[in-house]
C-alpha cells in the first residue's frame, strides 16, 4: 500500500470522526433539552398568583436598538412554605427586538391573575409558569445523520478493500 493512500485514508477517517463527534454533541444537547422538558411535566402543579408583570428593556450599547422581554414575579406555596419566582420558563423569557411580543405576555399574565405553576420538588424555590417544548426530540434525527454519515465515512476509509491498479 502506498504511503499517500494510507495518509488519504487516515485523513478521510479523521474527517468522518470529526463529523460524527460534532453530530454527537448536538444530539446530546437536543436530548438534554428534551429530557429537561419531559421532567418538568412531572413536577407538581400548584396555584400561583402574579405579583408583578411588566416589560424589561435593555440596550447592549448606546448605539444599539433596544431589546425587550417579559418580566414576571409570582408567588406560590409549597408544603406550607411561601416562595416567589421570576421564571416564566426554565431560562426566563428571551430578549427580543419586538416589544409587542413582551406586551402580549404581560396581557396574558396580568397582576393578581391566578395561574398554575410547576414546582421543582428537589428545589422548591424554583418554579415555572410555562414548560419547555419537547420538540428537540422530534428534530434529533438531523444531527444523528451526521453521526451515521461520519461513522460511515470513517469506516469506509479504514476498512474498504483497495482496488487493484
Backbone as ProteinMPNN parsed JSONL, in Angstrom:
{"seq_chain_A": "XXXXXXXXXXXXXXXXXXXXXXXXXXXXXXXXXXXXXXXXXXXXXXXXXXXXXXXXXXXXXXXXXXXXXXXXXXXXXXXXXXXXXXXXXXXXXXXXXXXXXXXXXXXXXXXXXXXXXXXXXXXXXXXXXXXXXXXXXXXXXXXXXXXXXXXXXXXXXXXXXXXXX", "coords_chain_A": {"N_chain_A": [[0.857, -1.174, 0.0], [0.602, 2.18, -0.848], [2.181, 5.05, 0.656], [0.854, 7.509, 0.345], [-1.756, 6.711, -0.095], [-2.413, 5.544, 2.363], [-2.198, 7.795, 4.021], [-4.209, 9.38, 2.892], [-6.469, 7.821, 3.461], [-6.439, 7.859, 6.273], [-6.815, 10.59, 6.676], [-9.425, 10.942, 5.61], [-10.759, 9.288, 7.42], [-10.374, 10.715, 9.791], [-11.789, 13.055, 9.191], [-14.359, 11.972, 8.941], [-14.729, 11.048, 11.585], [-14.649, 13.478, 12.938], [-16.986, 14.691, 11.966], [-18.859, 12.873, 13.01], [-18.411, 13.256, 15.745], [-19.132, 15.972, 16.099], [-21.842, 15.799, 15.365], [-22.698, 14.06, 17.398], [-22.366, 15.676, 19.651], [-24.337, 17.672, 19.208], [-26.597, 16.047, 19.173], [-26.56, 15.228, 21.837], [-27.0, 17.732, 23.124], [-29.608, 18.306, 22.208], [-31.008, 16.114, 23.215], [-30.668, 16.581, 25.95], [-32.152, 18.962, 26.268], [-34.719, 18.038, 25.581], [-35.059, 16.071, 27.589], [-35.028, 17.593, 29.936], [-37.35, 19.156, 29.543], [-39.224, 17.12, 29.487], [-39.046, 16.102, 32.116], [-39.905, 18.349, 33.525], [-42.629, 18.356, 33.086], [-43.499, 16.49, 34.863], [-43.289, 17.688, 37.298], [-44.882, 18.796, 40.305], [-48.015, 20.516, 40.195], [-49.045, 23.687, 41.338], [-51.193, 26.243, 42.686], [-50.689, 29.656, 41.75], [-50.034, 33.166, 42.163], [-49.871, 36.111, 40.285], [-47.622, 38.586, 41.027], [-46.229, 40.765, 40.019], [-46.047, 42.092, 36.735], [-44.524, 42.876, 33.79], [-42.522, 44.788, 31.438], [-39.161, 44.443, 30.631], [-36.439, 46.441, 29.602], [-33.516, 46.785, 27.606], [-30.329, 47.971, 26.473], [-27.607, 46.998, 24.641], [-25.407, 48.503, 23.917], [-24.943, 52.112, 23.706], [-25.578, 52.792, 21.054], [-27.108, 50.782, 20.009], [-30.187, 49.118, 19.084], [-33.1, 49.013, 21.2], [-33.849, 46.201, 23.335], [-36.366, 43.911, 24.422], [-38.115, 42.198, 27.048], [-40.381, 39.941, 28.655], [-41.156, 40.305, 32.006], [-41.773, 38.757, 35.004], [-43.155, 38.224, 38.25], [-44.119, 35.962, 40.609], [-46.06, 34.441, 43.214], [-46.211, 31.505, 45.259], [-47.213, 28.562, 47.084], [-45.561, 25.932, 48.673], [-45.719, 22.949, 50.271], [-46.456, 24.177, 52.708], [-44.747, 26.358, 52.871], [-44.053, 29.62, 51.744], [-43.137, 30.888, 48.559], [-41.422, 32.803, 46.006], [-41.077, 33.401, 42.501], [-39.326, 34.191, 39.469], [-39.264, 32.973, 37.114], [-40.489, 32.436, 34.001], [-40.224, 30.5, 32.032], [-37.83, 27.805, 31.928], [-35.42, 29.196, 31.35], [-36.126, 31.784, 31.856], [-37.739, 34.58, 30.217], [-37.093, 35.213, 26.732], [-34.921, 37.729, 25.284], [-35.948, 40.215, 22.949], [-36.21, 42.093, 19.899], [-38.686, 42.922, 19.345], [-41.142, 44.662, 20.839], [-43.82, 44.138, 21.055], [-44.198, 41.36, 21.434], [-43.474, 40.947, 24.11], [-45.402, 42.572, 25.286], [-47.737, 41.144, 24.735], [-47.38, 38.919, 26.388], [-47.483, 40.174, 28.879], [-50.164, 40.948, 28.919], [-51.305, 38.41, 28.908], [-50.565, 37.411, 31.371], [-51.691, 38.928, 33.789], [-51.342, 41.23, 36.606], [-52.19, 40.01, 39.799], [-53.462, 37.89, 38.683], [-54.605, 34.505, 38.633], [-52.905, 31.513, 38.35], [-51.496, 28.354, 37.312], [-48.564, 26.957, 38.422], [-45.532, 25.094, 37.991], [-43.633, 23.27, 40.268], [-40.316, 22.576, 41.135], [-39.671, 19.702, 42.758], [-37.305, 18.951, 43.976], [-35.984, 21.286, 44.384], [-37.6, 23.525, 45.759], [-37.725, 26.316, 45.61], [-37.587, 26.957, 43.014], [-39.621, 27.494, 40.371], [-41.847, 27.28, 37.543], [-43.861, 28.917, 35.07], [-44.471, 28.126, 32.515], [-43.915, 25.238, 30.698], [-41.018, 23.911, 29.023], [-40.612, 23.153, 25.526], [-40.966, 19.896, 24.071], [-39.993, 19.465, 21.617], [-37.248, 19.243, 20.685], [-36.684, 16.48, 20.651], [-38.036, 15.571, 18.421], [-36.545, 16.542, 16.381], [-34.055, 15.483, 16.564], [-33.098, 13.691, 14.788], [-31.751, 14.963, 12.738], [-29.035, 15.926, 13.524], [-28.222, 13.359, 14.111], [-27.925, 12.197, 11.635], [-25.446, 13.197, 10.854], [-23.818, 11.862, 12.637], [-24.156, 9.158, 11.852], [-23.424, 9.368, 9.13], [-20.781, 10.37, 9.366], [-19.529, 8.274, 10.775], [-19.847, 6.32, 8.858], [-18.245, 7.32, 6.76], [-15.734, 7.234, 8.01], [-15.491, 4.465, 8.559], [-15.598, 3.417, 5.98], [-13.297, 4.543, 4.874], [-11.308, 3.344, 6.41], [-11.712, 0.555, 6.301], [-12.425, -0.435, 3.768], [-11.702, -2.397, 0.903], [-8.807, -2.115, -1.102], [-8.789, -1.23, -4.524], [-7.468, -3.032, -7.261], [-4.68, -1.752, -9.119]], "CA_chain_A": [[0.0, 0.0, 0.0], [1.41, 3.394, -0.951], [2.028, 5.913, 1.829], [-0.158, 8.523, 0.039], [-3.051, 6.072, 0.071], [-2.639, 5.419, 3.806], [-2.432, 9.152, 4.538], [-5.533, 9.793, 2.424], [-7.482, 7.082, 4.219], [-6.45, 8.388, 7.638], [-7.409, 11.924, 6.61], [-10.875, 10.743, 5.481], [-11.257, 8.737, 8.683], [-10.417, 11.818, 10.774], [-12.934, 13.931, 8.826], [-15.566, 11.24, 9.332], [-14.86, 11.048, 13.049], [-14.982, 14.852, 13.353], [-18.424, 14.862, 11.692], [-19.595, 12.067, 13.984], [-18.274, 13.898, 17.05], [-19.973, 17.175, 16.091], [-23.231, 15.337, 15.4], [-22.965, 13.519, 18.733], [-22.501, 16.806, 20.567], [-25.651, 18.293, 19.015], [-27.594, 15.073, 19.649], [-26.576, 15.321, 23.295], [-27.666, 18.982, 23.504], [-31.046, 18.192, 21.948], [-31.54, 15.161, 24.172], [-30.704, 17.246, 27.252], [-33.3, 19.884, 26.259], [-35.932, 17.224, 25.631], [-35.14, 15.411, 28.886], [-35.408, 18.608, 30.925], [-38.759, 19.483, 29.308], [-40.003, 15.939, 29.876], [-39.094, 16.047, 33.58], [-40.702, 19.48, 34.015], [-44.046, 17.992, 33.025], [-43.792, 15.648, 36.027], [-43.254, 18.486, 38.517], [-46.223, 19.055, 40.839], [-48.659, 21.801, 39.877], [-49.609, 24.399, 42.486], [-51.724, 27.558, 42.293], [-49.798, 30.794, 41.992], [-50.611, 34.49, 41.92], [-48.927, 37.052, 39.675], [-47.39, 39.742, 41.892], [-45.904, 41.87, 39.108], [-45.942, 41.672, 35.34], [-44.128, 44.063, 33.045], [-41.551, 44.652, 30.355], [-37.812, 44.934, 30.872], [-35.797, 46.958, 28.392], [-32.063, 46.936, 27.729], [-29.516, 48.306, 25.297], [-26.28, 46.428, 24.824], [-24.555, 49.69, 23.914], [-25.78, 53.287, 23.451], [-25.976, 52.897, 19.65], [-27.909, 49.634, 19.578], [-31.646, 49.198, 19.25], [-33.499, 48.419, 22.483], [-34.394, 44.847, 23.376], [-37.419, 43.818, 25.42], [-38.54, 40.869, 27.474], [-41.433, 39.824, 29.645], [-40.65, 40.112, 33.37], [-42.886, 38.37, 35.87], [-42.877, 37.77, 39.606], [-45.335, 35.329, 41.122], [-45.931, 33.772, 44.494], [-46.872, 30.209, 45.376], [-46.94, 27.888, 48.347], [-45.171, 24.528, 48.513], [-45.608, 22.241, 51.535], [-46.596, 25.103, 53.821], [-43.787, 27.461, 52.8], [-44.307, 30.52, 50.62], [-42.0, 31.183, 47.689], [-41.665, 33.613, 44.813], [-40.216, 33.036, 41.379], [-39.342, 35.084, 38.307], [-39.079, 32.14, 35.922], [-41.63, 32.137, 33.143], [-39.801, 29.178, 31.589], [-36.558, 27.417, 32.564], [-34.401, 30.234, 31.172], [-36.869, 33.035, 31.881], [-38.205, 34.907, 28.864], [-35.982, 35.655, 25.875], [-34.868, 39.115, 24.82], [-36.38, 40.354, 21.562], [-36.305, 43.478, 19.428], [-40.121, 43.2, 19.209], [-41.796, 44.979, 22.108], [-45.162, 43.562, 21.034], [-44.197, 40.001, 21.989], [-43.482, 41.09, 25.567], [-46.699, 43.134, 25.657], [-48.711, 40.051, 24.698], [-47.199, 38.113, 27.596], [-47.975, 40.965, 30.015], [-51.635, 40.821, 28.885], [-51.681, 37.027, 29.231], [-50.278, 37.184, 32.787], [-51.917, 40.202, 34.484], [-51.119, 41.29, 38.054], [-53.225, 39.371, 40.608], [-54.037, 36.756, 37.974], [-54.4, 33.197, 39.257], [-52.43, 30.552, 37.367], [-50.896, 27.139, 37.845], [-47.14, 26.853, 38.118], [-44.942, 23.788, 38.314], [-42.567, 23.436, 41.255], [-39.294, 21.541, 41.158], [-39.73, 19.158, 44.126], [-35.952, 18.867, 44.538], [-35.566, 22.657, 44.674], [-38.907, 24.186, 45.759], [-37.62, 27.741, 45.303], [-37.558, 27.095, 41.56], [-40.902, 27.142, 39.76], [-42.043, 27.831, 36.193], [-45.243, 29.069, 34.619], [-44.631, 27.507, 31.206], [-42.912, 24.192, 30.476], [-40.293, 23.959, 27.752], [-41.106, 22.276, 24.468], [-40.295, 18.618, 23.881], [-39.691, 19.389, 20.19], [-35.911, 18.781, 20.298], [-36.669, 15.05, 20.373], [-38.551, 15.353, 17.07], [-35.547, 17.028, 15.424], [-32.743, 14.909, 16.859], [-32.671, 12.89, 13.644], [-30.863, 15.715, 11.853], [-27.629, 15.727, 13.893], [-27.918, 11.919, 14.065], [-27.448, 11.925, 10.276], [-24.014, 13.489, 10.841], [-23.155, 10.771, 13.362], [-24.162, 7.981, 10.986], [-22.607, 9.669, 7.951], [-19.377, 10.467, 9.759], [-19.029, 6.927, 11.061], [-19.776, 5.634, 7.567], [-17.053, 7.815, 6.056], [-14.546, 6.704, 8.689], [-15.423, 3.013, 8.346], [-15.272, 3.19, 4.573], [-11.894, 4.912, 4.657], [-10.393, 2.438, 7.107], [-11.931, -0.88, 6.115], [-12.753, -0.91, 2.417], [-10.557, -3.018, 0.216], [-8.226, -1.342, -2.218], [-8.963, -1.765, -5.875], [-6.172, -3.222, -7.924], [-4.314, -0.682, -10.043]], "C_chain_A": [[0.901, 1.233, 0.0], [1.142, 4.299, 0.239], [0.997, 7.009, 1.593], [-1.551, 7.969, 0.226], [-3.398, 5.932, 1.554], [-2.95, 6.788, 4.402], [-3.82, 9.649, 4.134], [-6.645, 9.111, 3.197], [-7.58, 7.602, 5.663], [-7.088, 9.775, 7.688], [-8.938, 11.806, 6.502], [-11.474, 10.202, 6.777], [-11.36, 9.83, 9.746], [-11.57, 12.769, 10.46], [-14.242, 13.266, 9.229], [-15.788, 11.254, 10.834], [-15.2, 12.441, 13.579], [-16.466, 15.132, 13.11], [-19.265, 14.1, 12.715], [-19.55, 12.705, 15.37], [-19.147, 15.154, 17.142], [-21.455, 16.785, 16.151], [-23.613, 14.799, 16.762], [-23.166, 14.63, 19.754], [-23.888, 17.448, 20.441], [-26.785, 17.342, 19.377], [-27.717, 15.154, 21.166], [-27.286, 16.592, 23.765], [-29.18, 18.883, 23.325], [-31.691, 17.208, 22.918], [-31.67, 15.804, 25.548], [-31.895, 18.203, 27.34], [-34.613, 19.121, 26.348], [-36.121, 16.634, 27.028], [-35.564, 16.389, 29.98], [-36.887, 18.954, 30.778], [-39.663, 18.333, 29.751], [-40.14, 15.863, 31.398], [-39.914, 17.194, 34.168], [-42.184, 19.134, 34.062], [-44.455, 17.104, 34.195], [-43.754, 16.441, 37.335], [-44.68, 18.747, 38.997], [-46.726, 20.451, 40.461], [-49.244, 22.393, 41.153], [-50.19, 25.723, 41.99], [-50.711, 28.653, 42.606], [-50.516, 32.083, 41.605], [-49.535, 35.403, 41.364], [-48.837, 38.276, 40.577], [-46.984, 40.967, 41.085], [-45.684, 41.283, 37.719], [-45.614, 42.914, 34.522], [-43.114, 43.736, 31.965], [-40.224, 45.227, 30.805], [-37.23, 45.382, 29.542], [-34.304, 47.074, 28.648], [-31.488, 47.37, 26.387], [-28.123, 47.77, 25.578], [-25.222, 47.521, 24.798], [-25.423, 50.875, 23.509], [-26.276, 53.402, 22.004], [-26.852, 51.751, 19.169], [-29.396, 49.888, 19.802], [-32.022, 48.559, 20.59], [-34.019, 46.995, 22.294], [-35.361, 44.766, 24.553], [-37.636, 42.363, 25.822], [-39.601, 40.987, 28.551], [-40.798, 39.539, 31.001], [-41.84, 39.846, 34.287], [-42.355, 37.96, 37.24], [-44.185, 37.178, 40.122], [-45.021, 34.597, 42.42], [-46.709, 32.469, 44.505], [-46.5, 29.599, 46.724], [-46.633, 26.426, 48.056], [-44.922, 23.932, 49.893], [-45.549, 23.2, 52.725], [-45.634, 26.274, 53.831], [-44.098, 28.301, 51.571], [-43.018, 30.843, 49.881], [-42.422, 32.188, 46.633], [-40.692, 33.149, 43.735], [-40.363, 34.068, 40.272], [-39.242, 34.292, 37.011], [-40.393, 31.896, 35.205], [-41.416, 30.737, 32.571], [-38.479, 28.879, 32.3], [-35.545, 28.553, 32.51], [-34.975, 31.645, 31.281], [-37.282, 33.392, 30.462], [-37.051, 35.464, 28.032], [-36.06, 37.15, 25.553], [-35.245, 39.157, 23.344], [-36.399, 41.827, 21.179], [-37.766, 43.892, 19.262], [-40.754, 43.448, 20.579], [-43.164, 44.308, 22.204], [-45.238, 42.165, 21.622], [-44.244, 40.051, 23.511], [-44.82, 41.648, 26.048], [-47.785, 42.065, 25.67], [-48.608, 39.18, 25.947], [-47.688, 38.86, 28.837], [-49.5, 40.873, 30.075], [-52.075, 39.419, 29.294], [-51.488, 36.71, 30.716], [-50.442, 38.485, 33.572], [-51.652, 40.089, 35.992], [-52.377, 40.803, 38.762], [-53.936, 38.239, 39.882], [-53.682, 35.456, 38.674], [-54.029, 32.186, 38.169], [-51.948, 29.304, 38.08], [-49.431, 27.154, 37.451], [-46.661, 25.462, 38.535], [-43.719, 24.035, 39.188], [-41.6, 22.258, 41.164], [-39.267, 20.962, 42.57], [-38.354, 19.032, 44.781], [-35.414, 20.23, 44.952], [-36.814, 23.54, 44.675], [-38.871, 25.693, 45.505], [-37.603, 28.011, 43.816], [-38.877, 26.587, 40.997], [-40.979, 27.802, 38.395], [-43.527, 27.949, 35.906], [-45.505, 28.29, 33.334], [-43.526, 26.467, 31.02], [-42.246, 24.379, 29.125], [-40.891, 22.945, 26.781], [-40.297, 20.977, 24.43], [-39.875, 18.427, 22.424], [-38.264, 18.97, 19.851], [-35.843, 17.285, 19.996], [-37.108, 14.769, 18.937], [-37.532, 15.749, 16.01], [-34.174, 16.394, 15.616], [-32.213, 14.07, 15.692], [-31.651, 13.636, 12.782], [-29.394, 15.612, 12.282], [-27.244, 14.243, 13.91], [-27.453, 11.504, 12.669], [-25.941, 12.167, 10.174], [-23.227, 12.4, 11.577], [-23.038, 9.556, 12.446], [-23.274, 8.205, 9.761], [-21.129, 9.73, 8.267], [-18.773, 9.11, 10.065], [-18.907, 6.102, 9.779], [-18.546, 6.039, 6.772], [-15.789, 7.216, 6.673], [-14.401, 5.2, 8.447], [-15.038, 2.692, 6.912], [-13.801, 3.481, 4.298], [-10.942, 3.889, 5.271], [-10.519, 0.975, 6.683], [-12.258, -1.325, 4.695], [-11.48, -1.467, 1.767], [-10.098, -2.141, -0.917], [-8.52, -2.036, -3.527], [-7.591, -1.977, -6.503], [-5.929, -2.146, -8.964], [-4.462, -1.096, -11.491]], "O_chain_A": [[1.857, 1.307, 0.772], [0.033, 4.328, 0.773], [0.32, 7.415, 2.537], [-2.447, 8.691, 0.665], [-4.537, 6.172, 1.955], [-3.874, 6.917, 5.205], [-4.523, 10.264, 4.936], [-7.644, 9.739, 3.548], [-8.677, 7.761, 6.199], [-7.813, 10.097, 8.629], [-9.663, 12.493, 7.221], [-12.563, 10.607, 7.182], [-12.322, 9.865, 10.513], [-12.252, 13.236, 11.372], [-15.128, 13.911, 9.789], [-16.91, 11.45, 11.299], [-15.947, 12.576, 14.548], [-17.128, 15.741, 13.95], [-20.26, 14.619, 13.222], [-20.549, 12.693, 16.089], [-19.822, 15.37, 18.148], [-22.226, 17.379, 16.905], [-24.721, 15.045, 17.24], [-24.035, 14.535, 20.621], [-24.535, 17.734, 21.448], [-27.834, 17.788, 19.844], [-28.819, 15.149, 21.715], [-28.086, 16.541, 24.699], [-29.942, 19.323, 24.186], [-32.802, 17.445, 23.391], [-32.669, 15.599, 26.238], [-32.573, 18.254, 28.366], [-35.512, 19.503, 27.096], [-37.218, 16.69, 27.585], [-36.367, 16.046, 30.848], [-37.604, 19.038, 31.776], [-40.733, 18.553, 30.318], [-41.226, 15.591, 31.911], [-40.554, 17.023, 35.206], [-42.905, 19.563, 34.963], [-45.645, 16.982, 34.487], [-44.148, 15.918, 38.378], [-45.589, 18.902, 38.181], [-45.967, 21.419, 40.417], [-49.862, 21.687, 41.951], [-49.73, 26.264, 40.984], [-49.978, 28.584, 43.592], [-51.471, 32.079, 40.827], [-48.426, 35.469, 41.894], [-49.844, 38.925, 40.859], [-47.355, 42.089, 41.432], [-45.21, 40.159, 37.553], [-46.354, 43.897, 34.562], [-42.88, 42.575, 31.627], [-40.159, 46.352, 31.3], [-37.491, 44.786, 28.497], [-33.872, 47.413, 29.75], [-32.08, 47.162, 25.329], [-27.534, 48.052, 26.622], [-24.255, 47.478, 25.559], [-26.533, 50.676, 23.016], [-27.295, 54.047, 21.757], [-27.295, 51.759, 18.021], [-29.797, 50.743, 20.591], [-31.328, 47.657, 21.06], [-34.553, 46.64, 21.243], [-35.196, 45.464, 25.553], [-37.379, 41.436, 25.054], [-39.7, 41.992, 29.255], [-39.985, 38.623, 31.123], [-42.793, 40.625, 34.33], [-41.255, 37.422, 37.364], [-45.231, 37.826, 40.073], [-43.887, 34.196, 42.681], [-47.739, 32.343, 43.844], [-45.59, 30.068, 47.408], [-47.344, 25.765, 47.298], [-44.014, 24.364, 50.603], [-44.716, 23.059, 53.621], [-45.705, 27.112, 54.73], [-44.37, 27.77, 50.494], [-41.962, 31.042, 50.481], [-43.61, 32.401, 46.392], [-39.635, 32.587, 44.021], [-41.393, 34.731, 40.155], [-39.146, 34.873, 35.93], [-41.293, 31.237, 35.728], [-42.312, 29.894, 32.62], [-38.065, 29.632, 33.182], [-34.883, 28.844, 33.506], [-34.344, 32.601, 30.83], [-37.174, 32.546, 29.575], [-36.146, 36.107, 28.564], [-37.138, 37.744, 25.555], [-34.906, 38.251, 22.582], [-36.582, 42.699, 22.03], [-38.059, 45.071, 19.062], [-40.879, 42.523, 21.383], [-43.614, 43.952, 23.293], [-46.239, 41.815, 22.247], [-44.975, 39.282, 24.134], [-45.319, 41.243, 27.098], [-48.662, 42.085, 26.534], [-49.622, 38.753, 26.499], [-48.246, 38.248, 29.747], [-50.069, 40.734, 31.158], [-53.103, 39.258, 29.952], [-52.17, 35.84, 31.257], [-49.448, 39.086, 33.98], [-51.728, 39.005, 36.572], [-53.493, 41.144, 38.37], [-54.905, 37.683, 40.399], [-52.597, 35.318, 39.239], [-54.754, 32.027, 37.187], [-51.991, 29.218, 39.307], [-49.096, 27.343, 36.282], [-47.305, 24.766, 39.319], [-42.884, 24.889, 38.892], [-42.012, 21.099, 41.122], [-38.875, 21.664, 43.503], [-38.251, 19.011, 46.008], [-34.498, 20.322, 45.77], [-37.068, 24.237, 43.692], [-39.91, 26.284, 45.211], [-37.605, 29.167, 43.394], [-39.21, 25.409, 41.125], [-40.264, 28.766, 38.12], [-44.341, 27.186, 36.425], [-46.627, 27.845, 33.091], [-42.343, 26.777, 31.167], [-42.837, 24.935, 28.199], [-41.582, 22.008, 27.18], [-39.1, 20.966, 24.721], [-39.447, 17.337, 22.043], [-38.067, 18.374, 18.792], [-35.033, 16.861, 19.172], [-36.609, 13.836, 18.306], [-37.647, 15.331, 14.858], [-33.23, 16.735, 14.903], [-31.019, 13.776, 15.624], [-30.785, 13.014, 12.167], [-28.563, 15.236, 11.455], [-26.072, 13.907, 13.743], [-26.673, 10.563, 12.534], [-25.239, 11.426, 9.486], [-22.111, 12.059, 11.187], [-21.955, 8.993, 12.284], [-22.472, 7.344, 9.399], [-20.31, 9.2, 7.518], [-17.644, 8.821, 9.668], [-17.989, 5.295, 9.63], [-17.88, 5.192, 6.178], [-14.895, 6.753, 5.964], [-13.304, 4.721, 8.162], [-14.237, 1.791, 6.666], [-13.142, 2.74, 3.569], [-9.887, 3.603, 4.705], [-9.533, 0.238, 6.706], [-12.358, -2.528, 4.456], [-10.36, -1.048, 2.062], [-10.899, -1.505, -1.602], [-8.502, -3.263, -3.624], [-6.671, -1.187, -6.292], [-6.864, -1.68, -9.615], [-4.191, -0.301, -12.391]]}, "name": "protein", "num_of_chains": 1, "seq": "XXXXXXXXXXXXXXXXXXXXXXXXXXXXXXXXXXXXXXXXXXXXXXXXXXXXXXXXXXXXXXXXXXXXXXXXXXXXXXXXXXXXXXXXXXXXXXXXXXXXXXXXXXXXXXXXXXXXXXXXXXXXXXXXXXXXXXXXXXXXXXXXXXXXXXXXXXXXXXXXXXXXX"}
